[in-house]
Amino acid sequence: MQMLGSFAEFERAVVRERTQAGLSAARALGRRGGRQPKFTPEQRVEIIAMLQAGRSIADVSRLFRVHRATISRIAAAHRTATTQDVP
């Protein structure tokens, strides 16, 4: 039983090493991990413009077929970015 445990630990270490090597190689090629963004930068600009023009978050979310929270996060990120830019 102890031999089996040793082999399992060794195999796990090898898998981990290969995974780390693969992630490092991907980063070297310019790839990033994580989920792809829902909206392109152009769509984000359009969403902010609609909100500034007076459209409600609910209207914009229906138009883009996403949850209201998604639009709210984009608006909050924009507000944070604009307040940090102002000296």
BALUMFI-756228 format. One record per residue: x, y, z of N, C-alpha, C in turn; residue in one letter. Coordinates in Angstrom, 1 decimal. Each point is the difference from the previous one (the first is absolute). Example, Ala and Ser with C-alpha at 12.3 -4.5 7.8 and 13.67 -1.06 7.14 Angstrom:
2
[node [13.2,-5.7,7.8],[-0.9,1.2,0.0],[0.9,1.2,0.0],'A'];
[node [-0.4,1.1,-0.7],[0.9,1.1,0.0],[-0.8,1.1,0.8],'S'];
***
This chain:
87
[node [0.8,-1.2,0.0],[-0.8,1.2,0.0],[0.9,1.3,0.0],'M'];
[node [1.0,-0.1,0.7],[0.9,1.2,0.1],[0.7,0.2,-1.3],'Q'];
[node [0.3,-1.0,-0.8],[0.6,0.1,-1.3],[-1.0,0.7,-1.0],'M'];
[node [-1.3,-0.4,0.1],[-1.0,0.6,-0.8],[-0.1,1.5,0.3],'L'];
[node [0.0,0.4,1.3],[0.0,1.4,0.3],[1.1,0.8,-0.5],'G'];
[node [1.2,-0.6,0.0],[1.2,0.6,-0.5],[-0.1,0.3,-1.5],'S'];
[node [-0.5,-1.0,-0.7],[-0.2,0.2,-1.5],[-1.0,1.0,-0.3],'F'];
[node [-1.1,0.1,0.8],[-1.1,1.0,-0.2],[0.6,1.4,0.3],'A'];
[node [0.8,0.1,1.0],[0.6,1.4,0.3],[0.9,0.4,-1.1],'E'];
[node [0.8,-1.0,-0.5],[0.9,0.3,-1.1],[-0.7,0.4,-1.3],'F'];
[node [-1.1,-0.7,-0.3],[-0.8,0.3,-1.2],[-0.6,1.4,0.1],'E'];
[node [-0.5,0.3,1.2],[-0.6,1.3,0.2],[1.0,1.1,-0.1],'R'];
[node [1.2,-0.2,0.4],[1.1,1.0,-0.1],[0.3,0.2,-1.5],'A'];
[node [0.0,-1.1,-0.7],[0.4,0.1,-1.5],[-1.1,0.8,-0.7],'V'];
[node [-1.3,-0.3,0.3],[-1.1,0.7,-0.6],[0.0,1.5,0.3],'V'];
[node [0.3,0.3,1.2],[0.1,1.4,0.4],[1.1,0.7,-0.7],'R'];
[node [1.2,-0.6,-0.1],[1.1,0.5,-0.7],[-0.3,0.3,-1.5],'E'];
[node [-0.7,-1.0,-0.6],[-0.3,0.2,-1.4],[-1.1,1.1,-0.2],'R'];
[node [-0.9,0.1,0.9],[-1.0,1.1,0.0],[0.6,1.3,0.1],'T'];
[node [0.9,0.2,0.9],[0.7,1.3,0.2],[0.9,0.3,-1.2],'Q'];
[node [0.6,-1.0,-0.6],[0.8,0.3,-1.2],[-0.9,0.4,-1.2],'A'];
[node [-1.2,-0.6,-0.1],[-0.9,0.4,-1.1],[-0.5,1.4,0.2],'G'];
[node [-0.3,0.4,1.3],[-0.5,1.3,0.3],[1.1,1.0,-0.3],'L'];
[node [1.2,-0.3,0.4],[1.1,0.9,-0.3],[0.2,0.2,-1.5],'S'];
[node [-0.1,-1.0,-0.7],[0.2,0.1,-1.5],[-1.1,0.8,-0.6],'A'];
[node [-1.3,-0.2,0.5],[-1.1,0.8,-0.5],[0.2,1.5,0.3],'A'];
[node [0.5,0.3,1.2],[0.2,1.4,0.4],[1.1,0.6,-0.9],'R'];
[node [1.0,-0.8,-0.3],[1.1,0.5,-0.9],[-0.5,0.4,-1.4],'A'];
[node [-1.1,-0.7,-0.4],[-0.6,0.3,-1.3],[-1.0,1.1,0.1],'L'];
[node [-0.2,0.6,1.2],[-0.9,1.1,0.1],[-1.4,-0.4,0.4],'G'];
[node [-0.3,-1.2,0.3],[-1.3,-0.4,0.4],[-0.2,0.2,1.5],'R'];
[node [-1.3,0.3,0.3],[-0.3,0.2,1.4],[-1.1,-1.0,0.4],'R'];
[node [-0.1,-0.3,1.3],[-1.0,-0.9,0.4],[-1.3,0.7,0.4],'G'];
[node [-1.0,-0.8,0.3],[-1.2,0.6,0.4],[-1.1,0.0,-1.1],'G'];
[node [-1.1,0.5,0.4],[-1.2,0.0,-0.9],[0.2,1.2,-0.9],'R'];
[node [-0.5,-0.2,-1.2],[0.0,1.1,-1.0],[-1.0,1.1,0.4],'Q'];
[node [0.4,1.3,-0.3],[-1.0,1.0,0.3],[-1.3,-0.1,-0.8],'P'];
[node [-1.1,0.4,0.7],[-1.3,-0.1,-0.7],[-0.1,1.0,-1.1],'K'];
[node [0.5,1.2,0.2],[-0.1,1.1,-1.0],[1.4,0.4,-0.5],'F'];
[node [-0.1,0.5,-1.2],[1.2,0.6,-0.6],[0.2,1.4,0.5],'T'];
[node [1.2,0.6,-0.1],[0.1,1.4,0.5],[-1.0,0.9,-0.7],'P'];
[node [-0.3,-0.2,-1.3],[-0.9,0.9,-0.7],[-1.4,-0.2,0.6],'E'];
[node [-0.4,-1.2,0.4],[-1.3,-0.2,0.6],[-0.1,0.7,1.3],'Q'];
[node [1.1,0.0,0.8],[0.0,0.6,1.3],[-0.1,1.5,-0.2],'R'];
[node [0.6,0.6,-1.0],[-0.1,1.5,-0.2],[-1.5,0.3,-0.4],'V'];
[node [-0.6,-0.9,-0.8],[-1.4,0.2,-0.4],[-0.9,-0.1,1.2],'E'];
[node [0.3,-0.9,0.9],[-0.9,-0.2,1.2],[0.1,1.3,0.9],'I'];
[node [1.2,0.5,0.2],[0.2,1.2,0.8],[-0.7,1.2,-0.7],'I'];
[node [0.1,0.1,-1.3],[-0.6,1.1,-0.7],[-1.5,-0.1,0.2],'A'];
[node [-0.6,-1.2,-0.1],[-1.5,-0.2,0.2],[-0.4,0.5,1.4],'M'];
[node [0.8,-0.4,1.0],[-0.3,0.3,1.3],[0.1,1.5,0.3],'L'];
[node [1.0,0.6,-0.6],[0.1,1.5,0.1],[-1.0,0.7,-0.7],'Q'];
[node [-0.6,-0.6,-1.1],[-1.1,0.7,-0.7],[-1.3,-0.2,0.7],'A'];
[node [-0.1,-0.7,1.1],[-1.2,-0.1,0.8],[-0.7,-1.3,-0.1],'G'];
[node [0.5,-1.0,-0.7],[-0.6,-1.3,-0.1],[0.2,-0.6,1.4],'R'];
[node [-1.0,-0.8,0.4],[0.1,-0.7,1.3],[0.9,-1.3,-0.2],'S'];
[node [0.5,-0.4,1.2],[0.8,-1.2,0.0],[-0.9,-1.2,-0.5],'I'];
[node [-1.2,0.0,0.4],[-0.9,-1.1,-0.4],[-0.2,0.0,-1.6],'A'];
[node [-0.2,1.1,-0.6],[-0.1,0.1,-1.4],[1.2,-0.5,-0.7],'D'];
[node [1.2,0.5,0.4],[1.2,-0.4,-0.6],[0.3,-1.5,0.2],'V'];
[node [-0.4,-0.5,1.1],[0.2,-1.5,0.3],[-0.9,-0.8,-0.9],'S'];
[node [-1.2,0.5,-0.3],[-0.9,-0.7,-0.9],[0.5,0.0,-1.4],'R'];
[node [0.6,1.2,-0.4],[0.5,0.1,-1.3],[1.2,-0.9,-0.3],'L'];
[node [0.9,-0.1,1.0],[1.1,-0.9,-0.2],[-0.2,-1.4,0.5],'F'];
[node [-1.2,-0.3,0.5],[-0.4,-1.3,0.5],[1.0,-0.6,1.0],'R'];
[node [0.2,0.9,1.0],[0.8,-0.4,1.2],[-0.7,0.4,1.3],'V'];
[node [0.5,-0.5,1.1],[-0.6,0.4,1.3],[0.3,1.5,0.3],'H'];
[node [-0.9,0.6,0.8],[0.2,1.4,0.3],[1.3,0.2,0.8],'R'];
[node [0.4,-1.0,0.8],[1.3,0.1,0.7],[1.2,0.1,-0.9],'A'];
[node [-0.1,-0.6,-1.1],[1.2,0.1,-1.0],[0.1,1.5,-0.4],'T'];
[node [-1.1,0.6,-0.3],[0.1,1.4,-0.5],[0.4,0.9,1.2],'I'];
[node [-0.5,-0.3,1.2],[0.3,0.8,1.2],[1.5,-0.1,0.3],'S'];
[node [0.6,-1.2,-0.2],[1.5,-0.1,0.2],[0.8,0.8,-1.0],'R'];
[node [-0.5,0.0,-1.2],[0.7,0.8,-1.1],[-0.1,1.5,0.4],'I'];
[node [-1.2,0.5,0.4],[-0.2,1.4,0.4],[0.9,0.3,1.2],'A'];
[node [0.0,-0.9,1.0],[0.8,0.3,1.2],[1.5,0.0,-0.3],'A'];
[node [0.5,-0.9,-0.9],[1.4,0.1,-0.4],[0.3,1.3,-0.7],'A'];
[node [-0.9,0.4,-0.8],[0.2,1.3,-0.7],[0.0,1.2,1.0],'H'];
[node [-0.9,0.0,0.9],[0.0,1.0,1.1],[1.4,0.0,0.7],'R'];
[node [0.4,-1.2,0.4],[1.3,-0.1,0.7],[1.1,0.5,-0.8],'T'];
[node [0.1,-0.3,-1.3],[1.1,0.4,-0.9],[0.0,1.5,-0.2],'A'];
[node [-1.2,0.6,-0.1],[-0.1,1.4,-0.2],[0.4,0.8,1.2],'T'];
[node [-0.4,-0.5,1.2],[0.3,0.7,1.3],[1.5,-0.1,0.3],'T'];
[node [0.7,-1.1,-0.4],[1.4,-0.1,0.2],[0.8,0.9,-1.0],'Q'];
[node [-0.5,0.3,-1.1],[0.7,0.8,-1.0],[0.0,1.5,0.4],'D'];
[node [-1.0,0.4,0.8],[-0.2,1.4,0.3],[1.0,0.3,1.2],'V'];
[node [0.9,1.0,-0.2],[0.9,0.3,1.1],[-0.6,0.7,1.1],'P'];
***
